[in-house]
Amino acid sequence: MSDTMRERDARFERGMRVLESVDGEAGDRLIAALGDISPDIVHEVAAWAYGDVYARPGLVPRDRQLVTLGMLTALGDTTAELRVHIGAALNVGLTPDEVLEALLQSAVYCGFPRAINAILVAKEVFTERGLLLPRTAADTG
């Protein structure tokens, strides 16, 4: 095996370790969903996005997830990705309240429709994880 192929494989393996540590089963589902149609995108997500960028020491995982939630909300039409990254945010230590606060903050910069859509995705993820507590506007006072 050439040095180039060894480096490619090493980046992929490093990225998969990071992906699994952050996204758990969601990362595995992504790989399974895309692997048969586009193994190249699977490689780039694992090797580049997670192995090269996400693994950098400049931000801790919880901060990376806050940035990611804001970006995905701003982009709009990212329901599948938001589901993964809201779950990842919880996995790396963000609380449901912190996730909701980040999504509320995004309304200021990218608009209420996108923030509301992201909050609805969070509601689904929280419900699946048994984290959804009844709230009223008075709770946030």
NORGIVEN-V526855 format. One record per run of one state. SS is the DSSP state (H for helix, E for strand, L for the rest). FROM is the first residue (numbers start at 0). LEN is the number of residues. If there is no record, write none. Layout:
# NORGIVEN-V526855
ss=SS from=FROM len=LEN
ss=SS from=FROM len=LEN
This chain:
# NORGIVEN-V526855
ss=L from=0 len=2
ss=H from=2 len=21
ss=L from=23 len=1
ss=H from=24 len=11
ss=L from=35 len=3
ss=H from=38 len=16
ss=L from=54 len=6
ss=H from=60 len=15
ss=L from=75 len=3
ss=H from=78 len=13
ss=L from=91 len=4
ss=H from=95 len=15
ss=L from=110 len=1
ss=H from=111 len=17
ss=L from=128 len=8
ss=H from=136 len=4
ss=L from=140 len=1
